[in-house]
Amino acid sequence: MTAPRILVFAGSIRTGSLSARLAALAAKELALADAEVTKISLADYPLPIYDGDLEAKKGIPDNAARLARLIAAQQGVFIATPEYNNSVPPLLKNAIDWVSRVEASGPARYRDKVFGIGSTSDGMIGGARALIDLRKIVQAGLGAILIPTKIEIGRAQDAFDEAGELIPEAPAKLLKRLCRQLVDIAGRLAD
């Protein structure tokens, strides 16, 4: 099996972001599962709030086109999201909105991409409501393949040790299983 290329990023750029910690740990697990991992920060792809009038006047922002090309070059994507008001953060939704508008990619371009998703929250349910929305965005909006395994880390402020590893054994095993599943399915598509 060819080593699949997998992009990893968090839906938050806040310093100390719990979802960024999850993304970093997922990148590590994906590499251990023999994926070729590219980890990015959405801070490196600043975008205006999506507006159809703005798109009509100015076209697609360069950063949206760069991000779309990067995603197009991968077989898989892992997104770690926080939960903001029972949904995904505007930063993440806006990036996906812009990327889906890039003509060279368009939503049809994502039909052969495999996505894995995870969430963090300081609450008990671990960002489950954000994942409901992210699942709809990825599957229905982009038309991408979404692996069935997902990870939700509740009370995430207490779930990572100083080295960035997950302390509870169950979520650590789940993340490993999710990453191996993502590599397996993305690898099959790469062949």
N, CA, C and O of each residue as an XYZ file, in Angstrom:
764
protein
N       0.844     -1.183      0.000
C       0.000      0.000      0.000
C       0.888      1.244      0.000
O       1.858      1.330      0.753
N       0.545      2.191     -0.843
C       1.244      3.465     -0.898
C       0.936      4.265      0.361
O      -0.201      4.278      0.833
N       1.958      4.935      0.907
C       1.722      5.780      2.086
C       0.826      6.944      1.679
O       1.211      7.739      0.822
N      -0.345      7.061      2.267
C      -1.240      8.150      1.886
C      -0.762      9.489      2.441
O      -0.143      9.560      3.503
N      -1.064     10.537      1.699
C      -0.792     11.901      2.161
C      -2.025     12.382      2.924
O      -3.144     12.354      2.411
N      -1.795     12.823      4.160
C      -2.911     13.256      5.006
C      -2.610     14.626      5.591
O      -1.565     14.848      6.202
N      -3.547     15.533      5.387
C      -3.464     16.890      5.920
C      -4.134     16.917      7.288
O      -5.191     16.316      7.479
N      -3.518     17.612      8.234
C      -4.058     17.712      9.593
C      -4.110     19.181      9.991
O      -3.139     19.917      9.813
N      -5.253     19.603     10.532
C      -5.338     20.958     11.076
C      -6.451     21.044     12.111
O      -7.338     20.194     12.186
N      -6.369     22.102     12.900
C      -7.374     22.372     13.931
C      -8.266     23.516     13.479
O      -7.856     24.372     12.694
N      -9.475     23.517     13.978
C     -10.423     24.578     13.673
C     -10.280     25.783     14.573
O     -11.148     26.656     14.582
N      -9.204     25.846     15.325
C      -8.930     26.966     16.226
C      -7.469     27.358     16.092
O      -6.597     26.509     15.904
N      -7.215     28.656     16.192
C      -5.832     29.142     16.161
C      -5.453     29.805     17.486
O      -4.405     30.441     17.593
N      -6.297     29.653     18.473
C      -6.053     30.244     19.790
C      -4.814     29.624     20.431
O      -4.593     28.418     20.328
N      -4.015     30.447     21.087
C      -2.861     29.953     21.833
C      -3.341     28.963     22.894
O      -4.267     29.256     23.650
N      -2.716     27.809     22.945
C      -3.107     26.788     23.916
C      -4.357     26.019     23.535
O      -4.929     25.319     24.370
N      -4.786     26.137     22.297
C      -6.007     25.483     21.827
C      -5.987     23.979     22.097
O      -5.018     23.288     21.784
N      -7.071     23.494     22.680
C      -7.200     22.062     22.945
C      -7.363     21.278     21.646
O      -6.867     20.157     21.532
N      -8.051     21.860     20.671
C      -8.188     21.158     19.391
C      -6.855     21.118     18.648
O      -6.593     20.168     17.910
N      -6.010     22.130     18.830
C      -4.671     22.086     18.231
C      -3.838     20.977     18.879
O      -3.025     20.338     18.212
N      -4.042     20.753     20.170
C      -3.351     19.635     20.835
C      -3.808     18.300     20.255
O      -2.998     17.404     20.012
N      -5.113     18.182     20.036
C      -5.636     16.954     19.437
C      -5.086     16.778     18.021
O      -4.718     15.668     17.634
N      -5.030     17.857     17.250
C      -4.488     17.777     15.886
C      -3.026     17.340     15.910
O      -2.614     16.511     15.097
N      -2.246     17.886     16.828
C      -0.827     17.512     16.924
C      -0.673     16.035     17.267
O       0.180     15.343     16.711
N      -1.499     15.566     18.178
C      -1.436     14.156     18.562
C      -1.897     13.254     17.414
O      -1.329     12.184     17.196
N      -2.916     13.685     16.688
C      -3.373     12.916     15.524
C      -2.280     12.863     14.459
O      -2.065     11.819     13.844
N      -1.591     13.981     14.237
C      -0.498     13.998     13.253
C       0.575     12.978     13.629
O       1.109     12.273     12.772
N       0.875     12.914     14.906
C       1.870     11.948     15.392
C       1.397     10.512     15.168
O       2.159      9.679     14.680
N       0.154     10.221     15.519
C      -0.399      8.871     15.346
C      -0.488      8.491     13.868
O      -0.223      7.345     13.503
N      -0.860      9.446     13.020
C      -0.942      9.174     11.584
C       0.430      8.842     11.013
O       0.562      7.940     10.186
N       1.449      9.570     11.454
C       2.817      9.290     10.994
C       3.267      7.906     11.467
O       3.922      7.177     10.721
N       2.918      7.546     12.699
C       3.257      6.212     13.210
C       2.548      5.108     12.422
O       3.024      3.974     12.360
N       1.409      5.453     11.824
C       0.651      4.498     11.009
C       1.090      4.550      9.542
O       0.403      4.034      8.660
N       2.238      5.177      9.296
C       2.865      5.223      7.965
C       2.207      6.168      6.970
O       2.278      5.932      5.764
N       1.574      7.225      7.443
C       1.059      8.253      6.538
C       2.124      9.322      6.339
O       2.986      9.526      7.194
N       2.053      9.991      5.214
C       2.876     11.173      4.960
C       2.028     12.364      5.414
O       1.069     12.738      4.739
N       2.379     12.951      6.547
C       1.532     13.938      7.212
C       2.005     15.359      6.939
O       3.196     15.661      7.013
N       1.049     16.220      6.624
C       1.284     17.659      6.535
C       0.375     18.309      7.559
O      -0.847     18.201      7.463
N       0.960     18.985      8.539
C       0.174     19.663      9.571
C       0.259     21.159      9.321
O       1.348     21.704      9.145
N      -0.882     21.817      9.305
C      -0.925     23.259      9.069
C      -1.737     23.942     10.163
O      -2.415     23.298     10.964
N      -1.643     25.259     10.165
C      -2.492     26.092     11.011
C      -3.310     26.993     10.092
O      -2.771     27.557      9.140
N      -4.585     27.130     10.363
C      -5.416     28.034      9.572
C      -4.974     29.485      9.734
O      -5.382     30.345      8.952
N      -4.145     29.768     10.738
C      -3.589     31.119     10.896
C      -2.722     31.492      9.699
O      -2.556     32.673      9.396
N      -2.174     30.498      9.023
C      -1.330     30.746      7.853
C      -2.146     30.932      6.575
O      -1.581     31.144      5.502
N      -3.457     30.854      6.687
C      -4.360     31.013      5.541
C      -5.483     31.995      5.895
O      -6.657     31.629      5.847
N      -5.135     33.237      6.250
C      -6.190     34.180      6.641
C      -7.140     34.464      5.470
O      -6.715     34.633      4.327
N      -8.414     34.510      5.785
C      -9.440     34.711      4.765
C     -10.494     35.691      5.261
O     -10.801     35.720      6.453
N     -11.051     36.496      4.354
C     -12.181     37.338      4.764
C     -13.403     36.451      4.993
O     -13.449     35.316      4.519
N     -14.374     36.963      5.709
C     -15.627     36.228      5.890
C     -16.252     36.025      4.510
O     -16.341     36.959      3.714
N     -16.684     34.791      4.238
C     -17.241     34.514      2.918
C     -18.471     35.371      2.669
O     -19.344     35.507      3.526
N     -18.516     35.948      1.467
C     -19.629     36.778      1.023
C     -19.676     36.656     -0.501
O     -18.685     36.939     -1.174
N     -20.800     36.243     -1.039
C     -20.939     36.075     -2.483
C     -20.658     37.345     -3.261
O     -20.099     37.288     -4.356
N     -21.042     38.503     -2.705
C     -20.757     39.768     -3.391
C     -19.257     40.026     -3.441
O     -18.734     40.482     -4.457
N     -18.568     39.733     -2.345
C     -17.112     39.896     -2.306
C     -16.451     38.963     -3.320
O     -15.527     39.363     -4.028
N     -16.921     37.736     -3.385
C     -16.372     36.788     -4.359
C     -16.599     37.287     -5.784
O     -15.706     37.185     -6.624
N     -17.794     37.830     -6.064
C     -18.098     38.329     -7.407
C     -17.208     39.515     -7.780
O     -16.803     39.652     -8.935
N     -16.906     40.369     -6.804
C     -16.082     41.563     -7.070
C     -14.598     41.250     -7.143
O     -13.898     41.734     -8.033
N     -14.117     40.439     -6.206
C     -12.670     40.243     -6.076
C     -12.192     38.843     -6.429
O     -10.987     38.607     -6.511
N     -13.104     37.924     -6.635
C     -12.707     36.556     -6.942
C     -12.317     35.787     -5.685
O     -12.569     36.220     -4.561
N     -11.701     34.649     -5.910
C     -11.287     33.765     -4.815
C      -9.988     34.290     -4.213
O      -9.039     34.548     -4.953
N      -9.916     34.454     -2.896
C      -8.660     34.889     -2.267
C      -7.537     33.878     -2.524
O      -7.776     32.673     -2.606
N      -6.326     34.384     -2.649
C      -5.167     33.518     -2.884
C      -5.043     32.427     -1.826
O      -4.724     31.282     -2.147
N      -5.297     32.780     -0.560
C      -5.162     31.780      0.504
C      -6.189     30.655      0.380
O      -5.903     29.515      0.746
N      -7.374     30.962     -0.128
C      -8.369     29.909     -0.354
C      -7.894     28.978     -1.462
O      -8.040     27.760     -1.362
N      -7.327     29.552     -2.513
C      -6.809     28.730     -3.614
C      -5.630     27.876     -3.144
O      -5.519     26.711     -3.525
N      -4.748     28.451     -2.319
C      -3.607     27.691     -1.781
C      -4.087     26.516     -0.934
O      -3.593     25.395     -1.064
N      -5.053     26.791     -0.067
C      -5.580     25.743      0.805
C      -6.296     24.663     -0.015
O      -6.162     23.474      0.275
N      -7.043     25.066     -1.020
C      -7.734     24.094     -1.874
C      -6.733     23.204     -2.611
O      -6.950     21.998     -2.732
N      -5.637     23.793     -3.105
C      -4.605     22.991     -3.779
C      -3.962     22.007     -2.808
O      -3.682     20.862     -3.163
N      -3.734     22.464     -1.583
C      -3.131     21.593     -0.577
C      -4.042     20.403     -0.271
O      -3.578     19.265     -0.201
N      -5.317     20.663     -0.091
C      -6.272     19.582      0.171
C      -6.350     18.642     -1.033
O      -6.402     17.423     -0.873
N      -6.356     19.214     -2.233
C      -6.451     18.399     -3.451
C      -5.270     17.444     -3.593
O      -5.400     16.387     -4.209
N      -4.124     17.807     -3.032
C      -2.917     16.977     -3.144
C      -2.885     15.831     -2.131
O      -1.956     15.024     -2.147
N      -3.877     15.751     -1.259
C      -3.926     14.736     -0.199
C      -4.918     13.639     -0.549
O      -5.818     13.825     -1.369
N      -4.733     12.496      0.090
C      -5.767     11.456      0.025
C      -6.699     11.556      1.238
O      -7.845     11.108      1.187
N      -6.201     12.141      2.318
C      -6.993     12.232      3.535
C      -6.798     13.541      4.263
O      -5.823     14.258      4.040
N      -7.744     13.842      5.138
C      -7.716     15.059      5.953
C      -8.226     14.693      7.342
O      -9.213     13.971      7.483
N      -7.538     15.202      8.369
C      -8.044     15.085      9.738
C      -8.265     16.493     10.266
O      -7.363     17.330     10.226
N      -9.473     16.747     10.760
C      -9.819     18.051     11.335
C     -10.178     17.854     12.799
O     -11.025     17.028     13.139
N      -9.525     18.622     13.659
C      -9.862     18.662     15.084
C     -10.556     19.992     15.339
O     -10.004     21.049     15.031
N     -11.738     19.951     15.889
C     -12.489     21.183     16.090
C     -12.888     21.378     17.549
O     -13.202     20.415     18.249
N     -12.872     22.623     17.997
C     -13.513     22.909     19.277
C     -15.017     23.056     19.037
O     -15.477     23.027     17.896
N     -15.759     23.209     20.103
C     -17.196     23.458     19.984
C     -17.478     24.870     20.463
O     -17.212     25.210     21.616
N     -18.015     25.686     19.578
C     -18.410     27.058     19.913
C     -19.924     27.144     19.786
O     -20.460     26.965     18.692
N     -20.609     27.410     20.866
C     -22.062     27.564     20.843
C     -22.756     26.417     20.107
O     -23.607     26.637     19.246
N     -22.378     25.205     20.462
C     -22.986     23.984     19.929
C     -22.695     23.725     18.456
O     -23.442     22.995     17.806
N     -21.630     24.303     17.918
C     -21.307     24.102     16.514
C     -19.809     24.257     16.294
O     -19.035     24.349     17.247
N     -19.413     24.285     15.027
C     -18.006     24.494     14.686
C     -17.690     25.984     14.765
O     -18.593     26.809     14.623
N     -16.432     26.343     14.987
C     -16.076     27.754     15.051
C     -16.154     28.413     13.673
O     -15.981     27.747     12.652
N     -16.413     29.718     13.648
C     -16.514     30.424     12.369
C     -15.245     30.324     11.524
O     -15.332     30.280     10.297
N     -14.086     30.288     12.144
C     -12.826     30.174     11.404
C     -12.836     28.928     10.525
O     -12.495     29.001      9.344
N     -13.216     27.807     11.080
C     -13.236     26.547     10.346
C     -14.304     26.563      9.257
O     -14.029     26.207      8.111
N     -15.509     26.971      9.608
C     -16.606     27.003      8.629
C     -16.269     27.932      7.479
O     -16.541     27.604      6.324
N     -15.685     29.081      7.769
C     -15.327     30.043      6.733
C     -14.264     29.481      5.790
O     -14.353     29.657      4.575
N     -13.261     28.806      6.348
C     -12.214     28.207      5.509
C     -12.823     27.169      4.566
O     -12.488     27.131      3.382
N     -13.706     26.337      5.086
C     -14.347     25.324      4.243
C     -15.245     25.987      3.201
O     -15.274     25.560      2.047
N     -15.978     27.027      3.600
C     -16.829     27.739      2.640
C     -16.009     28.274      1.469
O     -16.391     28.095      0.313
N     -14.893     28.925      1.760
C     -14.051     29.473      0.688
C     -13.447     28.368     -0.165
O     -13.463     28.462     -1.392
N     -12.918     27.331      0.456
C     -12.274     26.247     -0.295
C     -13.278     25.579     -1.237
O     -12.925     25.187     -2.350
N     -14.517     25.451     -0.794
C     -15.531     24.807     -1.635
C     -15.892     25.655     -2.847
O     -16.512     25.158     -3.788
N     -15.513     26.930     -2.836
C     -15.827     27.838     -3.939
C     -14.737     27.879     -5.007
O     -14.947     28.436     -6.084
N     -13.592     27.301     -4.720
C     -12.481     27.346     -5.674
C     -12.853     26.498     -6.883
O     -13.087     25.295     -6.763
N     -12.904     27.134     -8.043
C     -13.352     26.463     -9.274
C     -12.555     25.207     -9.572
O     -13.126     24.181     -9.944
N     -11.235     25.279     -9.413
C     -10.387     24.131     -9.746
C     -10.709     22.926     -8.875
O     -10.467     21.784     -9.267
N     -11.251     23.184     -7.701
C     -11.569     22.047     -6.840
C     -13.068     21.830     -6.812
O     -13.549     20.784     -7.248
N     -13.812     22.795     -6.311
C     -15.253     22.646     -6.197
C     -15.601     21.460     -5.315
O     -14.749     20.606     -5.067
N     -16.827     21.392     -4.841
C     -17.207     20.289     -3.968
C     -16.992     18.907     -4.585
O     -16.675     17.962     -3.862
N     -17.157     18.766     -5.908
C     -16.981     17.449     -6.532
C     -15.560     16.927     -6.359
O     -15.338     15.716     -6.366
N     -14.605     17.823     -6.205
C     -13.198     17.448     -6.073
C     -12.945     16.674     -4.775
O     -11.944     15.964     -4.674
N     -13.816     16.795     -3.801
C     -13.596     16.178     -2.495
C     -14.220     14.795     -2.381
O     -14.102     14.151     -1.339
N     -14.874     14.332     -3.421
C     -15.549     13.027     -3.362
C     -14.582     11.870     -3.192
O     -14.969     10.801     -2.720
N     -13.323     12.072     -3.574
C     -12.336     11.002     -3.405
C     -11.416     11.252     -2.214
O     -10.374     10.609     -2.088
N     -11.792     12.175     -1.346
C     -11.005     12.472     -0.145
C     -11.653     11.794      1.057
O     -12.877     11.736      1.176
N     -10.807     11.286      1.939
C     -11.280     10.630      3.157
C     -11.000     11.558      4.331
O      -9.869     12.009      4.517
N     -12.016     11.837      5.112
C     -11.881     12.723      6.261
C     -12.054     11.946      7.557
O     -12.852     11.013      7.645
N     -11.290     12.352      8.553
C     -11.465     11.915      9.924
C     -11.694     13.170     10.748
O     -11.121     14.219     10.455
N     -12.522     13.071     11.771
C     -12.835     14.254     12.566
C     -12.747     13.952     14.056
O     -12.956     12.823     14.500
N     -12.434     14.992     14.806
C     -12.378     14.889     16.252
C     -12.715     16.227     16.866
O     -12.635     17.263     16.207
N     -13.093     16.203     18.128
C     -13.449     17.448     18.799
C     -12.964     17.442     20.239
O     -12.736     16.398     20.849
N     -12.821     18.643     20.746
C     -12.454     18.843     22.145
C     -13.410     19.859     22.748
O     -13.919     20.748     22.065
N     -13.638     19.705     24.031
C     -14.497     20.640     24.738
C     -14.144     20.591     26.214
O     -13.703     19.561     26.723
N     -14.341     21.703     26.890
C     -14.131     21.671     28.331
C     -15.368     21.132     29.051
O     -15.349     20.941     30.267
N     -16.439     20.888     28.300
C     -17.653     20.309     28.866
C     -17.608     18.790     28.863
O     -16.630     18.180     28.430
N     -18.676     18.197     29.349
C     -18.746     16.740     29.509
C     -18.851     15.969     28.194
O     -18.305     14.871     28.081
N     -19.548     16.531     27.193
C     -19.834     15.714     26.009
C     -18.794     15.857     24.901
O     -18.976     15.300     23.819
N     -17.738     16.571     25.139
C     -16.581     16.537     24.260
C     -16.733     17.128     22.878
O     -16.016     16.728     21.961
N     -17.637     18.060     22.703
C     -17.784     18.667     21.385
C     -18.630     17.860     20.424
O     -18.531     18.040     19.211
N     -19.456     16.976     20.946
C     -20.278     16.106     20.089
C     -21.175     16.904     19.155
O     -21.384     16.507     18.009
N     -21.707     18.024     19.632
C     -22.603     18.823     18.781
C     -21.837     19.474     17.638
O     -22.372     19.625     16.540
N     -20.589     19.859     17.886
C     -19.765     20.409     16.802
C     -19.515     19.343     15.744
O     -19.511     19.639     14.549
N     -19.308     18.108     16.179
C     -19.057     17.033     15.216
C     -20.289     16.705     14.380
O     -20.163     16.286     13.230
N     -21.471     16.892     14.945
C     -22.693     16.695     14.153
C     -22.684     17.662     12.974
O     -22.949     17.266     11.839
N     -22.378     18.925     13.242
C     -22.331     19.918     12.167
C     -21.167     19.665     11.218
O     -21.328     19.778     10.002
N     -19.998     19.323     11.755
C     -18.841     19.079     10.895
C     -19.090     17.874      9.988
O     -18.686     17.876      8.825
N     -19.744     16.865     10.510
C     -20.093     15.691      9.695
C     -20.971     16.117      8.513
O     -20.731     15.688      7.384
N     -21.981     16.953      8.760
C     -22.852     17.430      7.675
C     -22.058     18.239      6.652
O     -22.242     18.075      5.446
N     -21.181     19.105      7.133
C     -20.386     19.949      6.237
C     -19.491     19.094      5.345
O     -19.416     19.319      4.137
N     -18.818     18.120      5.936
C     -17.879     17.276      5.186
C     -18.617     16.341      4.231
O     -18.253     16.244      3.059
N     -19.647     15.653      4.718
C     -20.341     14.668      3.882
C     -21.291     15.314      2.877
O     -21.190     15.057      1.677
N     -22.196     16.136      3.349
C     -23.198     16.714      2.451
C     -22.652     17.927      1.702
O     -22.890     18.078      0.504
N     -21.927     18.780      2.400
C     -21.414     19.993      1.764
C     -20.302     19.732      0.771
O     -20.344     20.215     -0.360
N     -19.300     18.966      1.195
C     -18.159     18.673      0.320
C     -18.336     17.372     -0.455
O     -17.669     17.157     -1.467
N     -19.217     16.517      0.009
C     -19.408     15.229     -0.648
C     -18.263     14.262     -0.416
O     -18.079     13.321     -1.189
N     -17.492     14.483      0.638
C     -16.316     13.655      0.925
C     -16.706     12.382      1.668
O     -17.816     12.254      2.184
N     -15.772     11.460      1.708
C     -15.921     10.218      2.464
C     -15.538     10.522      3.910
O     -14.499     11.134      4.159
N     -16.350     10.109      4.845
C     -16.064     10.340      6.257
C     -15.978      8.988      6.954
O     -16.928      8.205      6.922
N     -14.834      8.715      7.585
C     -14.711      7.435      8.277
C     -15.684      7.409      9.456
O     -15.989      8.455     10.030
N     -16.170      6.226      9.820
C     -17.166      6.160     10.887
C     -16.618      6.470     12.280
O     -17.352      6.970     13.133
N     -15.354      6.184     12.517
C     -14.787      6.434     13.843
C     -14.516      7.919     14.009
O     -13.956      8.564     13.122
N     -14.918      8.453     15.152
C     -14.647      9.856     15.483
C     -14.195      9.895     16.931
O     -14.378      8.933     17.676
N     -13.601     11.019     17.323
C     -13.176     11.140     18.718
C     -13.715     12.436     19.299
O     -13.615     13.499     18.686
N     -14.281     12.331     20.480
C     -14.799     13.479     21.230
C     -14.120     13.462     22.591
O     -14.242     12.492     23.339
N     -13.415     14.518     22.908
C     -12.702     14.568     24.185
C     -13.343     15.624     25.074
O     -13.149     16.823     24.876
N     -14.107     15.163     26.053
C     -14.710     16.045     27.040
C     -13.719     16.354     28.151
O     -12.768     15.610     28.390
N     -13.967     17.472     28.822
C     -13.047     17.933     29.874
C     -11.611     17.895     29.361
O     -10.690     17.442     30.041
N     -11.460     18.388     28.136
C     -10.171     18.290     27.434
C      -9.056     19.053     28.135
O      -7.881     18.740     27.945
N      -9.404     20.034     28.931
C      -8.374     20.779     29.662
C      -7.618     19.870     30.632
O      -6.499     20.184     31.038
N      -8.230     18.745     31.001
C      -7.596     17.790     31.913
C      -7.164     16.500     31.209
O      -6.671     15.579     31.860
N      -7.343     16.425     29.892
C      -7.125     15.167     29.174
C      -5.718     14.994     28.613
O      -5.352     13.896     28.193
N      -4.925     16.066     28.600
C      -3.578     15.993     28.031
C      -2.537     16.206     29.121
O      -2.720     17.031     30.016
N      -1.439     15.453     29.035
C      -0.343     15.693     29.974
C       0.556     16.805     29.423
O       0.278     17.364     28.362
N       1.623     17.120     30.140
C       2.505     18.217     29.727
C       3.203     17.947     28.400
O       3.601     18.885     27.709
N       3.356     16.683     28.039
C       3.994     16.319     26.765
C       2.995     16.316     25.604
O       3.374     16.055     24.462
N       1.718     16.605     25.894
C       0.703     16.630     24.850
C       0.039     15.299     24.581
O      -0.742     15.177     23.638
N       0.338     14.290     25.399
C      -0.264     12.961     25.227
C      -1.604     12.905     25.961
O      -1.806     13.592     26.962
N      -2.508     12.082     25.451
C      -3.778     11.879     26.135
C      -3.553     11.052     27.389
O      -2.895     10.012     27.350
N      -4.100     11.517     28.495
C      -3.931     10.810     29.762
C      -4.890      9.622     29.862
O      -4.445      8.514     30.163
N      -6.193      9.813     29.620
C      -7.072      8.645     29.719
C      -6.744      7.626     28.629
O      -6.502      7.988     27.477
N      -6.740      6.359     29.006
C      -6.372      5.296     28.069
C      -7.403      5.120     26.956
O      -7.030      4.888     25.806
N      -8.688      5.225     27.277
C      -9.734      4.982     26.275
C      -9.649      5.956     25.097
O      -9.665      5.504     23.952
N      -9.559      7.279     25.324
C      -9.440      8.171     24.167
C      -8.141      7.976     23.392
O      -8.122      8.145     22.173
N      -7.071      7.629     24.071
C      -5.797      7.387     23.379
C      -5.933      6.203     22.424
O      -5.451      6.260     21.293
N      -6.585      5.134     22.872
C      -6.808      3.966     22.011
C      -7.751      4.307     20.856
O      -7.553      3.856     19.727
N      -8.770      5.102     21.149
C      -9.721      5.497     20.113
C      -9.032      6.340     19.039
O      -9.274      6.144     17.848
N      -8.181      7.271     19.449
C      -7.464      8.098     18.474
C      -6.564      7.235     17.602
O      -6.491      7.435     16.389
N      -5.888      6.289     18.208
C      -5.026      5.379     17.440
C      -5.858      4.600     16.415
O      -5.452      4.460     15.261
N      -7.022      4.095     16.839
C      -7.891      3.346     15.924
C      -8.396      4.241     14.790
O      -8.410      3.830     13.630
N      -8.813      5.467     15.131
C      -9.276      6.419     14.126
C      -8.176      6.689     13.099
O      -8.431      6.664     11.895
N      -6.969      6.944     13.567
C      -5.856      7.269     12.669
C      -5.503      6.090     11.774
O      -5.227      6.275     10.589
N      -5.510      4.896     12.321
C      -5.216      3.713     11.502
C      -6.309      3.491     10.451
O      -6.018      3.106      9.319
N      -7.541      3.734     10.827
C      -8.646      3.603      9.876
C      -8.513      4.641      8.752
O      -8.720      4.325      7.581
N      -8.169      5.866      9.118
C      -7.990      6.926      8.123
C      -6.854      6.578      7.162
O      -6.995      6.738      5.950
N      -5.739      6.106      7.696
C      -4.596      5.717      6.857
C      -4.977      4.547      5.949
O      -4.631      4.543      4.767
N      -5.678      3.566      6.487
C      -6.060      2.390      5.706
C      -6.947      2.778      4.522
O      -6.672      2.385      3.388
N      -7.992      3.535      4.776
C      -8.927      3.887      3.700
C      -8.276      4.858      2.717
O      -8.423      4.697      1.506
N      -7.562      5.856      3.219
C      -6.875      6.801      2.325
C      -5.806      6.088      1.507
O      -5.602      6.411      0.337
N      -5.125      5.125      2.112
C      -4.099      4.363      1.405
C      -4.675      3.539      0.270
O      -4.066      3.424     -0.795
N      -5.839      2.968      0.494
C      -6.488      2.200     -0.578
C      -6.855      3.097     -1.747
O      -6.766      2.688     -2.904
N      -7.267      4.319     -1.443
C      -7.591      5.263     -2.514
C      -6.337      5.744     -3.236
O      -6.387      6.096     -4.414
N      -5.216      5.756     -2.523
C      -3.955      6.208     -3.124
C      -3.418      5.196     -4.123
O      -2.728      5.567     -5.073
N      -3.729      3.919     -3.916
C      -3.205      2.859     -4.806
C      -3.913      2.827     -6.144
O      -3.589      1.998     -6.994
